[in-house]
Amino acid sequence: MLEVTDLTVAYGGVIALENVSLSVPEGSITAVLGANGAGKTTLVRTISGLIKPRRGSVMLGTQQLIGRSPEVIARLGVGHVPEGHGIVSELTVDENLRLGGLWRRDRADQRVAIEEAYELFPPLRVRRSVHASNLSGGERQMLSIGRAMVARPTALLLDEPSLGLAGGLLAQIMQRLVALVTERKLSVLLIEQNARSALSVADQAVVLSLGRVELRDTAERLAGDDALRHAYLGY
């Protein structure tokens, strides 16, 4: 389980997150929703060690992540797919995937993990020798997720995977995400502005507003309650 407790982050005198708490059980998806500036990206960047919080705790199982470097956090099992894909455009698809497992010592399993990424996203296999700069937006998102999975994470942080994707392609990626969670018992924290898409795959939902948790409920209840959706998500 990924467990965030009373997390507070400030940029100078501006509070970006204030006493944020949430949990992501193994084998489940927790969607974090909210408008621009709500603190969603700050949350995942803090979990992955890119931002130092003022106070609070982030636990992955029995491991405390606060105070550790991003490299150590990745090795402990946290995969982070940043907003805007986060791939290396100058490298090929295959080189990007190999980069995802570069730190791992088990080279044989690294090759297995790369094959699993191709099985997860078949369009990448036929593009394996193509430079990432020549991929479509959907292929880049597949590559970014695939590269994170090569590291064999137990928790996956996805920051705005719907950004720039057409509805049909987004639905495909979300379906594969659900399959990943089921097969590998991942804890997935899904950061999204596309609330409708996120709620369709999530188990739990947390709504952030100006750095605070405004609502915490099951995704099913939030999606099915017109009043809550209108009040917090605007649709």
Helices and strands as residue ranges (DSSP letters): E 2-11, E 14-24, E 28-33, H 40-47, E 55-60, E 63-64, H 70-76, E 78-81, H 93-100, H 107-120, H 122-125, G 132-134, H 137-150, E 155-159, H 167-184, E 187-192, H 195-201, E 204-209, E 212-218, H 219-224, H 226-232
